[in-house]
């Protein structure tokens, strides 16, 4: 994806290792409850979730559609034996023949699929890579609350000398756009990076409609990593755990 080619070298500022590792209690509970030993992160980005899973004792595998993100993942995972492959998560069977106890699609990756057809194709692909009883974990920052309140300007991350900003657009009920601006202060100038990403306006109802077409069982929706109940009026995260 071209937008990640533009942002790849600064992506870890937006989604830093420290915040990802803060999700460890959430995944620790899942790993214990579902006896997870092998995990595929099918939108692994720069690899920090895989690093965390490795440290938690899992055998991890990763793929991503962006070669630029995978190149950074290889650097971040240096010294850890984790197989990485370039792959679209709609066609995981092309790269992964084995089954896994857990498949993850994290950090608002699934909403890149703009139609029900592609969402369902992705879910079918992920389902096919799970062992019986295994779980799919999806985490999205797109929620009913976001789509109902329609903020125009979101200070995504502001540090001393650099910052990310989201300027959002809501053209219709099915899609919306994140315009992403990265600014870094230099000695005598300002560095800028800018890209736009169009996402599926993925409300809970969209996920429910698509999951109904795939034979998962025990599909549960949460509003945060503390397993709190998802609220259309309040939740800033939409997390799905579905079992095969």
MARTI-527528 format. One record per residue: x, z, y of N, C-alpha, C in turn. Coordinates in steps of 0.05 Angstrom, whole numbers, padded with zeros to 5 digits, always signed. Each point is the difference from the previous one (the first is absolute). Example, Ala and Ser with C-alpha at 12.3 -4.5 7.8 and 13.67 -1.06 7.14 Angstrom:
<sites>
+00264+00156-00114-00018+00000+00024+00018+00000+00024/-00007-00014+00021+00016+00001+00024-00015+00014+00022/
</sites>
This chain:
<sites>
+00017+00000-00024-00017+00000+00024+00018+00000+00025/-00005-00019+00018+00017-00003+00023+00000+00025+00018/-00022+00014+00002-00001+00024+00017+00019+00021-00009/+00005+00001-00027+00019+00020-00010+00028-00010+00002/+00004-00025+00002+00027-00011+00005+00009+00009+00028/-00019+00000+00019+00006+00008+00027+00005+00030+00002/-00015+00016-00015+00001+00029+00002+00017+00014-00021/+00010-00015-00020+00012+00013-00023+00022+00020+00008/+00018-00008+00018+00023+00017+00006-00007+00025+00016/-00025+00002+00011-00008+00024+00014-00024+00013-00013/-00008-00010-00023-00024+00010-00013+00002+00030-00007/+00024+00009-00008+00003+00028-00007-00003+00019+00023/+00001-00010+00024-00006+00017+00024-00030+00006+00001/-00015-00021-00007-00030+00003+00001-00010+00017-00024/+00012-00004-00023-00007+00015-00024+00024+00014-00012/+00009+00022+00013+00026+00012-00008-00001+00014-00027/+00023+00002-00012+00003+00013-00026-00011+00028+00000/+00004+00015+00022-00008+00028+00000-00030+00003-00002/-00015-00018+00013-00029+00002-00002-00010-00009-00027/+00013-00020-00012-00008-00009-00027+00005+00023-00020/+00023+00013+00002+00006+00021-00018-00018+00024+00003/-00014+00002+00023-00020+00021+00005-00024-00003-00018/-00003-00024-00013-00022-00005-00018+00005+00010-00028/+00023+00012-00004+00008+00009-00027-00020+00018-00014/-00011+00021+00014-00020+00017-00014-00024-00016-00011/-00009-00020+00015-00022-00017-00008+00006-00014-00026/+00023-00013-00001+00008-00015-00023+00008+00018-00023/+00011+00023+00006+00007+00019-00021-00024+00008-00016/-00022+00005+00014-00025+00007-00014-00010-00023-00017/+00001-00024+00010-00009-00023-00016+00017-00005-00024/+00027+00003+00003+00018-00005-00022-00005+00020-00022/-00005+00025+00007-00006+00021-00020-00027-00005-00013/-00020-00006+00016-00027-00002-00011-00003-00024-00019/+00014-00022+00007-00003-00025-00016+00024-00006-00017/+00018+00019-00003+00024-00003-00017+00015-00026+00006/+00006-00004+00025+00013-00024+00009+00030+00001-00006/+00010-00021-00013+00029-00002-00005+00012-00026+00012/-00017-00021+00001+00009-00026+00010-00018-00009+00022/+00012-00009+00022-00016-00008+00023+00009-00027+00011/-00019-00016+00008+00005-00025+00015-00011+00003+00028/+00018-00002+00020-00009-00002+00028-00001-00029+00007/-00024-00011+00002-00003-00030+00002+00000-00010+00028/+00004+00018+00020+00005-00009+00028+00020+00019+00011/+00024+00000-00012+00019+00022+00003+00014+00001+00027/-00002-00022+00016+00013+00001+00026+00029+00006-00001/+00009+00019+00015+00029+00007+00001+00008+00021-00020/-00019+00007-00018+00008+00015-00024-00001+00030+00000/-00009+00012+00021+00002+00029+00001-00019+00015-00019/-00023-00012-00005-00017+00012-00020+00013-00001-00028/+00013-00022-00006+00014-00002-00025+00023+00020-00002/+00013+00005+00022+00021+00020+00001-00011+00028-00006/-00023+00006+00012-00013+00025-00005-00009+00003-00029/-00012-00021-00011-00008+00000-00028+00023+00004-00019/+00023-00013+00006+00024+00003-00016+00009+00030+00000/+00000+00012+00024+00008+00028+00003-00019+00019-00015/-00024-00009-00004-00020+00016-00014+00000-00005-00030/+00019-00016-00010+00004-00004-00028-00013-00024-00012/-00013-00017+00016-00013-00023-00010+00019-00023-00004/-00006-00018-00019+00013-00026-00002-00016-00019+00018/+00013-00009+00021-00014-00016+00020+00008-00029+00000/-00019-00017+00008+00004-00028+00003-00014-00008+00025/+00010-00021+00014-00012-00007+00025+00000-00030+00005/-00021-00009+00014-00001-00028+00008-00013-00001+00028/+00005-00022+00013-00011-00004+00027+00000-00030+00005/-00018-00010+00016-00001-00028+00006+00021-00008+00020/+00012+00019+00015+00019-00006+00021+00029+00004-00010/+00015-00022-00002+00029+00003-00008+00016+00017+00020/-00008-00001+00025+00015+00016+00020-00004+00030-00004/-00024+00008-00007-00005+00028-00005+00014+00009-00026/+00000-00018-00020+00014+00007-00025+00030+00003+00004/+00011-00016+00018+00029+00001+00005+00006+00028+00011/-00017+00011+00017+00004+00027+00011-00005+00021-00022/-00019-00005-00017-00005+00019-00022+00024+00002-00018/+00013-00022-00005+00024+00001-00017+00022+00018+00012/+00003-00001+00027+00019+00017+00014-00009+00029-00002/-00026+00005+00006-00010+00028+00000+00001+00012-00028/-00001-00016-00021-00001+00010-00027+00027-00002-00014/+00021-00006+00015+00026-00003-00012+00008+00025-00016/+00010-00004-00024+00008+00022-00018-00022+00009-00018/-00024-00011+00003-00023+00007-00017-00008-00025-00015/-00003+00002-00026-00007-00023-00016-00030-00005+00001/-00008-00017+00018-00028-00007+00004-00001-00031+00002/-00014-00012-00018-00003-00029+00000-00019-00009+00022/+00009-00019+00017-00016-00011+00022-00004-00030-00004/-00023-00010+00007-00006-00028-00002-00018-00009+00023/+00005-00025+00009-00018-00012+00019-00025-00009-00014/-00024+00011+00008-00025-00008-00014-00024+00007+00018/-00019-00017-00001-00026+00004+00012-00016+00019-00018/-00013+00020+00012-00015+00019-00018-00026-00012-00011/-00006-00024+00007-00022-00014-00013+00008-00013-00026/+00026-00002-00004+00010-00013-00025+00022+00016-00012/-00004+00026-00004+00020+00018-00011+00009-00008-00028/-00018-00013-00015+00006-00008-00027+00023-00020-00001/+00005-00014+00022+00022-00019+00000+00027+00013-00001/+00002+00025+00009+00026+00014+00000+00001+00024-00019/-00023+00012-00006+00000+00025-00015-00017-00003-00025/+00014+00001-00023-00014-00003-00025-00008+00026-00012/+00013+00022+00009-00005+00027-00011-00024+00012+00014/-00010+00022-00012-00020+00016+00012+00012+00026+00012/-00015+00011+00019+00010+00023+00015-00021+00022+00000/+00009+00025+00002-00019+00023+00002-00012+00002+00028/+00014-00011+00020-00010+00001+00027+00009-00026+00014/-00019-00013+00014+00006-00022+00018-00007+00010+00028/+00017-00004+00019-00006+00008+00028+00000-00024+00018/-00018+00000+00019-00002-00020+00021-00004+00016+00026/+00021+00005+00015+00000+00021+00020+00004-00011+00028/-00003+00018+00020+00006-00006+00028-00015-00024+00010/-00026-00001-00004-00018-00020+00011+00010-00028-00008/+00005-00004-00026+00009-00026-00010-00024-00017-00010/-00019+00013-00013-00023-00016-00011-00016-00014+00022/-00003+00011+00024-00016-00015+00020+00012-00026+00010/+00024-00007-00009+00010-00027+00005-00017-00021-00013/-00015+00009-00020-00019-00018-00014-00025-00003+00017/-00006-00023+00011-00021-00003+00020-00027-00006-00011/-00002-00007-00026-00025-00007-00012-00005+00018-00024/-00026+00003-00007-00006+00014-00025+00013-00013-00024/+00001-00026+00000+00012-00014-00023+00029+00008-00004/+00015+00002+00022+00028+00008-00003+00004+00029-00006/-00018+00017+00012+00002+00029-00007-00006+00004-00030/-00020-00013-00010-00007+00002-00028+00022-00011-00018/+00012-00022+00008+00022-00012-00015+00023+00020-00001/+00006+00013+00022+00021+00020+00000-00006+00024-00018/-00025+00010+00002-00008+00023-00017+00001-00007-00029/-00008-00024-00007+00001-00009-00028+00029-00001-00010/+00018-00010+00018+00028-00002-00007+00012+00028-00005/-00007+00019+00018+00010+00027-00003-00011+00014-00025/-00026-00005-00004-00013+00011-00024+00014-00009-00026/+00008-00026+00000+00013-00011-00024+00027+00011-00006/+00013+00013+00020+00026+00011-00004-00001+00030-00008/-00024+00011-00001-00003+00028-00006-00003+00005-00030/+00012+00021-00010-00006+00010-00027-00028+00012+00000/-00013+00001-00023-00026+00013-00002+00003+00029+00009/-00018+00008+00018+00001+00027+00012+00018+00002+00024/+00015-00022+00006+00017+00000+00024-00016-00002+00025/+00014+00005+00023-00014+00002+00026+00012-00020+00020/-00018-00010+00017+00008-00016+00023-00004+00018+00025/+00020+00001+00017-00001+00015+00025+00003-00019+00023/-00020+00000+00018+00000-00016+00024-00001+00018+00024/+00017-00004+00020-00002+00015+00025-00002-00019+00024/-00020+00004+00016-00005-00017+00024-00003+00017+00025/+00010-00011+00022-00005+00013+00026-00024-00012+00014/-00012-00020-00012-00024-00012+00011-00024+00016-00012/-00017+00010+00018-00022+00017-00009-00026-00008+00016/-00022+00011-00010-00025-00004+00015+00002+00012+00028/+00013+00023+00002+00003+00013+00026+00015-00018+00020/+00022-00012-00009+00015-00018+00017-00017-00024+00009/-00014-00012-00019-00015-00024+00006-00025+00006+00016/-00010+00024-00001-00023+00008+00017+00008+00008+00028/+00023+00013+00003+00008+00009+00027+00015-00021+00015/+00012-00019-00015+00014-00023+00012+00020+00007+00022/+00019+00016-00005+00021+00005+00021+00015-00026+00005/+00007-00004+00025+00014-00025+00008+00030+00004+00000/+00009+00024+00004+00029+00005+00004+00007+00025-00016/+00019-00003-00019+00008+00022-00017+00030+00004+00002/+00010+00022+00011+00028+00005+00000+00010+00008-00028/+00008-00020-00015+00006+00004-00029+00024+00019-00004/+00021-00004+00015+00023+00018-00002+00017-00003+00025/+00005+00023+00013+00015+00000+00025+00023+00019-00004/+00025-00010+00002+00024+00016-00002+00015-00001+00027/+00023+00012+00001+00014+00003+00025+00008-00028+00012/+00011-00017-00017+00009-00026+00011-00014-00024-00012/-00020+00004-00016-00014-00022-00012-00029+00008-00007/-00017-00020-00002-00028+00006-00005-00014-00024-00013/-00021+00006-00016-00018-00019-00010-00028+00005+00013/-00013-00022+00007-00027+00002+00010-00018-00020-00015/-00025+00008-00005-00020-00018-00011-00020-00006+00021/-00005-00025+00005-00021-00009+00018-00020-00014-00018/-00024+00011-00003-00019-00010-00020-00022-00017+00011/-00009-00019-00016-00022-00017+00007-00020+00000-00023/-00026-00003+00007-00021+00002-00020-00018-00025+00004/+00008-00023-00009-00015-00025+00005-00026-00001-00014/-00003+00012-00024-00025-00001-00014-00001+00023-00020/-00020+00001-00017-00004+00022-00018+00018-00001-00025/+00011-00024-00005+00016-00004-00025+00030+00003+00004/+00010-00004+00024+00029+00000+00005+00006+00015+00026/+00024+00010+00001+00011+00009+00026+00030-00004+00001/+00011+00002+00024+00028-00008+00004+00016+00024+00011/+00023+00005-00012+00020+00017+00012+00021-00017+00013/+00002+00002+00027+00022-00012+00014+00021+00022+00002/+00024-00004-00012+00020+00021-00002+00023-00006+00018/+00005+00018+00018+00022-00002+00020+00021+00021-00006/+00025-00009-00004+00022+00019-00003+00018-00003+00024/+00007+00022+00013+00017+00000+00024+00023+00020-00005/+00025-00009+00006+00023+00017-00002+00017-00002+00026/+00007+00023+00010+00016+00002+00024+00029-00004-00006/+00013-00019+00014+00029-00004-00003+00014+00011+00024/+00026-00005+00002+00016+00009+00022-00008-00013+00026/-00007-00026-00001-00006-00014+00024-00025-00018-00002/-00014+00002-00023-00023-00017-00004-00019+00013-00020/-00023-00013-00004-00020+00009-00019-00003-00021-00022/+00002+00009-00025-00005-00018-00023-00029+00001-00007/-00012-00024-00006-00028-00001-00007-00003-00016-00026/-00018+00009-00017-00010-00015-00023-00030+00000+00001/-00012-00022-00006-00030-00001+00001-00010-00017-00023/-00021+00009-00013-00014-00016-00020-00029+00009-00002/-00016-00017-00012-00028+00006-00004-00007-00001-00030/-00016+00019-00009-00009+00000-00028-00030+00001+00000/-00012-00019-00014-00029+00000-00003-00007+00014-00027/-00017+00020+00002-00008+00016-00023-00029-00004-00007/-00007+00005-00024-00027+00004-00009-00011+00025+00013/-00023-00001+00012-00013+00024+00011-00011+00016-00024/+00017+00013-00015-00005+00011-00026-00013+00027+00001/-00026+00000+00004-00015+00025-00002-00002+00009-00029/-00009+00024-00003-00005+00010-00028-00019-00018-00015/-00020-00011+00014-00020-00017-00012+00012-00026-00011/+00021-00010+00013+00014-00024-00009+00014+00007-00027/+00014+00022+00000+00014+00008-00025-00020+00005-00023/-00022+00014+00007-00020+00005-00021-00011-00026-00011/-00005-00019+00017-00011-00026-00009+00020-00015-00018/+00025+00002+00007+00020-00014-00016+00007+00014-00026/+00001+00027+00001+00006+00015-00024-00023-00003-00020/-00024-00005+00009-00023-00004-00018+00004-00025-00018/+00018-00018+00008+00005-00025-00015+00022+00003-00020/+00013+00023-00001+00023+00005-00017-00006+00025-00017/+00007+00000-00026-00009+00021-00018+00015+00026+00002/+00007+00009+00024+00012+00027+00003-00022+00021-00005/+00009+00024-00007-00018+00022-00002+00010+00023+00017/-00017+00019+00006+00008+00023+00015+00013-00007+00027/-00013-00018+00015+00011-00008+00026-00007+00022+00021/+00021+00012+00012-00005+00022+00019+00013-00008+00027/-00013+00009+00021+00008-00006+00028+00007+00026+00014/+00023+00001+00014+00009+00024+00014+00007-00008+00029/+00000+00021+00017+00006-00004+00028+00028+00008+00009/+00015+00011-00019+00028+00008+00007+00014+00007-00026/+00026+00007+00003+00017+00006-00023-00005+00028-00011/-00018+00015+00012-00008+00026-00010-00025-00002-00018/-00008-00025-00007-00023-00005-00017-00026+00008+00013/+00000+00001+00027-00025+00006+00014-00019-00023-00003/-00026+00006+00001-00021-00021-00004+00002-00020+00023/-00004-00025-00006+00000-00021+00020-00024+00002+00018/+00004-00001+00026-00022+00001+00019+00000-00025+00017/-00022-00014+00001-00002-00024+00016+00002+00007+00030/-00007+00024+00007-00001+00008+00028+00027+00012+00010/+00017+00009-00019+00024+00014+00009+00026-00009-00012/+00001-00011-00023+00025-00005-00015+00017-00021+00013/+00026+00006+00002+00020-00019+00010+00014-00014-00022/-00006+00007-00025+00012-00013-00023-00022-00005-00021/+00004-00021-00015-00019-00007-00022+00017-00004-00025/-00001+00020-00018+00016+00001-00024-00018-00004-00024/+00008-00017-00018-00015-00006-00024+00016+00006-00025/-00012+00014-00019+00013+00005-00026-00020-00011-00021/+00008-00019-00015-00018-00013-00020+00014+00000-00027/-00014+00007-00020+00012+00002-00027-00010-00023-00018/+00019-00010-00016-00007-00021-00019-00012+00012-00025/
</sites>
